[in-house]
Amino acid sequence: MTEFDFLHDTAGGEPIRIPEIGLDLRVRLSGRRNDGQLTVIETVHAAGSGLPLHRHPETEIHCITGGSFLFEVDGKRFDASMGDLVCIPGGAEHRFLNVTDGPASQLVLIMPGLDAAGFFTEFAGVMRGGTADPAVLSTFEEYWGFELLGPAIRPD
């Protein structure tokens, strides 16, 4: 069993920004601190923004800390609001959208852990201009075990 080292994170420093998808995030616990068992990120999504349809092997646990989101997991749509917890199993196709008029936030646990700073910094490069560059996307998907499957969800 992996043990975790003591950590007191004060959320200082600049967030990773991906304006093309309205996302700011901070890595609160890197998987490098616990032999890759767990990564924790804090996200803020601009009004009307969300992640495109995608799939990856890691399990994600989303705790909604502000606002409301429309989620789609393996084709099932549902609303999640502040205080709700959403567990997305590894391999599930998923996407979500901030459906509030202002920023909405989440605390996301990712298991097993990954280099979230590296992943999201590279993802920002893939999404430059708002759509994925196919040449860059292919290399990104292969390296990270990530599949971009479609656009962000729409509330209709």
Salt bridges, closest charged atoms under 4 A:
ASP9 OD2 - ARG28 NE 2.36
GLU14 OE1 - ARG17 NH1 2.84
ASP24 OD2 - ARG17 NE 3.48
GLU42 OE2 - ARG28 NH1 3.21
GLU58 OE1 - HIS56 ND1 3.29
GLU60 OE2 - HIS56 NE2 2.92
GLU60 OE1 - HIS62 NE2 2.81
GLU60 OE1 - HIS94 NE2 3.26
GLU72 OE1 - ARG77 NE 3.06
GLU72 OE2 - ARG95 NH2 3.16
GLU93 OE2 - ARG55 NH1 3.24
ASP115 OD1 - ARG32 NH2 3.70
GLU147 OE2 - ARG55 NE 2.88
